[in-house]
Amino acid sequence: MSAKGATPTPRFFRKLGYCVEAAVFFAVMGFFRLFPIDAASALGGLFGRSILYHTYLSGRARANLAAAFPEMTAAARELALREMWDNLGRTIAEYAHLGSMSIKGAHPRIALAGMEHVERAVESGKGIIFISAHFANWELLSFAAAQYGVEGGAVYRPVNNPYIDRWMVRQRQANGPAEQIAKGVQGTRRIFTRLRAGQAVFMLVDQKTNEGVAAPFFGRDAMTTPAPAALALKLGAVLLPVSNERLNGAHFRLTVHPPIEFSAGSDHARDVLALTFRINQAIEACVRRRPSQWLWIHRRWPKPGETPRSRRGKDAQALAGAGIRVERDGSSLI
């Protein structure tokens, strides 16, 4: 605070706001801890369908669904939207029970598929970049990998509220990889260290990033992080896409898909953009299989009439130079 009698500083109000946010968050977590995980998840789903569905964010999600799936009927999009909110409500509740999420035991909550791709990647001795998105309960990728015995670190974007962020990091460390790598310069160094040692990093790559490149996603340019593509090209790491789907209540199936194959050319910037497009294609394919499992409320694409910053020139040239022609569904690569 400032001197006696002076107006409190903005920093004071910011800290007060963080305290209020944290108090509400921990009260919600405490409430869901009162119930067994299946009951908590069901209550969270009810909250999502009944309350969150009616917030303004549904308008954004509805518009994103309509743009991505113009052939889908309005009724089908509305059903996918309700299922998305059900999933998000359940995921919120499940944060209070992350310790129950396991691939082991008589009744595991996480089923695994496509693990032959992981085994081959580990046998290659190369670093592995697991790429995924906000599917189902998105925390489970690194949890399952750590329980399976894959050594590595999970990359995360710190929550703005420092009290909630510290709690989240502790939960992830207790149930997944001990090393949680915050995005930034220091985090990039840790990623390099892990990959050079032949270990793994786990990344969610579906959120908009202003420092990214404009790569097609569902036929529209989307600002996308070039980090996994740049790392794979520089270090020869294996790129493994992973999807997650909710099967029944608080039960899931993680599927590891075949690695993204790519041969580097002579133009690094062109290679990074082309490989980033391949990564977006892999994520898009997973979304298309079960649209309701992805979080459609992100501001993933520019607003109508807005051109992505990096598309205004070099990215368009790089795409054309890489021989990429984007069809309406974003799927054509020649």
NORJOBEL-V320697 format. One record per residue. N is the residue number from 1. RES is the residue in one small letter. NEAR is the number of other ideal C-beta (glycine too) atoms within 12 Angstrom. Layout:
# NORJOBEL-V320697
N | RES | NEAR
N | RES | NEAR
This chain:
# NORJOBEL-V320697
1 | m | 14
2 | s | 12
3 | a | 8
4 | k | 7
5 | g | 7
6 | a | 9
7 | t | 11
8 | p | 15
9 | t | 13
10 | p | 12
11 | r | 12
12 | f | 15
13 | f | 15
14 | r | 16
15 | k | 18
16 | l | 18
17 | g | 19
18 | y | 22
19 | c | 18
20 | v | 17
21 | e | 22
22 | a | 24
23 | a | 17
24 | v | 17
25 | f | 26
26 | f | 22
27 | a | 15
28 | v | 23
29 | m | 26
30 | g | 17
31 | f | 20
32 | f | 33
33 | r | 22
34 | l | 16
35 | f | 21
36 | p | 18
37 | i | 29
38 | d | 22
39 | a | 22
40 | a | 32
41 | s | 38
42 | a | 23
43 | l | 31
44 | g | 37
45 | g | 34
46 | l | 21
47 | f | 27
48 | g | 35
49 | r | 27
50 | s | 16
51 | i | 19
52 | l | 29
53 | y | 29
54 | h | 15
55 | t | 20
56 | y | 12
57 | l | 23
58 | s | 26
59 | g | 16
60 | r | 22
61 | a | 35
62 | r | 28
63 | a | 25
64 | n | 35
65 | l | 35
66 | a | 23
67 | a | 27
68 | a | 32
69 | f | 28
70 | p | 18
71 | e | 15
72 | m | 21
73 | t | 13
74 | a | 15
75 | a | 10
76 | a | 19
77 | r | 27
78 | e | 22
79 | l | 21
80 | a | 33
81 | l | 38
82 | r | 29
83 | e | 30
84 | m | 40
85 | w | 34
86 | d | 32
87 | n | 43
88 | l | 40
89 | g | 32
90 | r | 39
91 | t | 36
92 | i | 31
93 | a | 38
94 | e | 44
95 | y | 38
96 | a | 32
97 | h | 32
98 | l | 35
99 | g | 21
100 | s | 34
101 | m | 39
102 | s | 27
103 | i | 29
104 | k | 18
105 | g | 11
106 | a | 6
107 | h | 14
108 | p | 23
109 | r | 36
110 | i | 40
111 | a | 26
112 | l | 31
113 | a | 21
114 | g | 25
115 | m | 25
116 | e | 17
117 | h | 28
118 | v | 32
119 | e | 19
120 | r | 18
121 | a | 36
122 | v | 26
123 | e | 13
124 | s | 17
125 | g | 16
126 | k | 25
127 | g | 34
128 | i | 43
129 | i | 47
130 | f | 53
131 | i | 42
132 | s | 44
133 | a | 38
134 | h | 30
135 | f | 38
136 | a | 44
137 | n | 43
138 | w | 41
139 | e | 39
140 | l | 46
141 | l | 48
142 | s | 42
143 | f | 36
144 | a | 42
145 | a | 38
146 | a | 33
147 | q | 25
148 | y | 29
149 | g | 18
150 | v | 38
151 | e | 25
152 | g | 38
153 | g | 37
154 | a | 43
155 | v | 39
156 | y | 32
157 | r | 26
158 | p | 22
159 | v | 23
160 | n | 15
161 | n | 23
162 | p | 19
163 | y | 24
164 | i | 26
165 | d | 22
166 | r | 20
167 | w | 24
168 | m | 30
169 | v | 26
170 | r | 18
171 | q | 28
172 | r | 35
173 | q | 24
174 | a | 20
175 | n | 33
176 | g | 40
177 | p | 34
178 | a | 18
179 | e | 28
180 | q | 33
181 | i | 36
182 | a | 25
183 | k | 26
184 | g | 16
185 | v | 11
186 | q | 15
187 | g | 25
188 | t | 25
189 | r | 16
190 | r | 27
191 | i | 39
192 | f | 24
193 | t | 21
194 | r | 34
195 | l | 39
196 | r | 19
197 | a | 21
198 | g | 23
199 | q | 34
200 | a | 42
201 | v | 47
202 | f | 45
203 | m | 45
204 | l | 37
205 | v | 50
206 | d | 41
207 | q | 30
208 | k | 29
209 | t | 28
210 | n | 16
211 | e | 17
212 | g | 32
213 | v | 42
214 | a | 38
215 | a | 47
216 | p | 40
217 | f | 44
218 | f | 34
219 | g | 25
220 | r | 32
221 | d | 32
222 | a | 42
223 | m | 33
224 | t | 48
225 | t | 37
226 | p | 35
227 | a | 37
228 | p | 46
229 | a | 39
230 | a | 30
231 | l | 37
232 | a | 39
233 | l | 31
234 | k | 23
235 | l | 28
236 | g | 22
237 | a | 38
238 | v | 36
239 | l | 42
240 | l | 43
241 | p | 43
242 | v | 48
243 | s | 38
244 | n | 47
245 | e | 31
246 | r | 36
247 | l | 22
248 | n | 16
249 | g | 26
250 | a | 37
251 | h | 27
252 | f | 38
253 | r | 29
254 | l | 45
255 | t | 35
256 | v | 38
257 | h | 30
258 | p | 20
259 | p | 30
260 | i | 35
261 | e | 16
262 | f | 28
263 | s | 14
264 | a | 21
265 | g | 18
266 | s | 10
267 | d | 19
268 | h | 19
269 | a | 26
270 | r | 29
271 | d | 29
272 | v | 35
273 | l | 40
274 | a | 39
275 | l | 43
276 | t | 45
277 | f | 39
278 | r | 39
279 | i | 47
280 | n | 45
281 | q | 36
282 | a | 42
283 | i | 44
284 | e | 34
285 | a | 26
286 | c | 33
287 | v | 38
288 | r | 26
289 | r | 20
290 | r | 23
291 | p | 33
292 | s | 32
293 | q | 36
294 | w | 42
295 | l | 38
296 | w | 38
297 | i | 29
298 | h | 28
299 | r | 21
300 | r | 39
301 | w | 33
302 | p | 22
303 | k | 15
304 | p | 9
305 | g | 7
306 | e | 17
307 | t | 18
308 | p | 31
309 | r | 19
310 | s | 30
311 | r | 28
312 | r | 15
313 | g | 16
314 | k | 20
315 | d | 34
316 | a | 24
317 | q | 18
318 | a | 30
319 | l | 37
320 | a | 19
321 | g | 19
322 | a | 33
323 | g | 18
324 | i | 29
325 | r | 18
326 | v | 32
327 | e | 15
328 | r | 16
329 | d | 22
330 | g | 32
331 | s | 22
332 | s | 16
333 | l | 23
334 | i | 12
